[in-house]
């Protein structure tokens, strides 16, 4: 069995599935899920940023005069 993905018929079938999915799923639901996902990712980034700043403050520095 030969599998081809890049054919014109396959791409037309793929885009018909995408169109059906977009029309069937309410765009507001997809938008709300996207907003929630962005909020979660931003929370992770802010938490990581704060932890890295805290680690820099906790670094012991030794100053020597020669």
N, C-alpha and C positions, 0 to 999 in steps of 0.2 A: 504494500500500500504506500503510495507516494503522497507525502504531505507537502502542500504548497500553501504558503500564507499570502504571498504578494500578488496573487492573481486578481484580476479586475472583478471577477464574480465574488471572490472571497471578501474583498474590501467593500463591495457594495452590500453584501450580507452583513458584514461587521457594522457598517454605518447605519444600516436599517435597524439593527439591534440597539445601537447607541441612541438613535432617534426614538425608538420605542421606550427605552429606559427613561430618557429625559421627559417624554410626554407622560409617562405613567407615574413617575415619582414627582411629587409636588416640589417645585423649585424652592419653596420656602422651607421645606424640611431639609433639603440639601444645604441651603444657605445657613440654617441654624446649626446644623452639624459642623459645617466649615467654621463658623464663628466659635463654637465650643472647642474645636480642635486647635484653632489659633490661640485661644485663651490658655489652653493647657500647655501648648508649646512655649508661649511667652512666660508662663509661670515657671517652667523648667529652666528657661534661659536666665530669668531673674534670680532664681535660687542658686544656680551655678555661678553666676556673676558675684553674688554676695559671698558665697563660700570661698571663691578665689580671692576676693578682697580680704576676707578674714584671715586666710592662710598667709597672705603677704604681710599682714599686721603682726601675725604670730611669729614670723621669722626672726630668729635671734641674729642681731648684727653685732659684730665685734669690731670696734674701732681701735686701731693701734697707732701710736705716735712713735715715729722713729727719730 
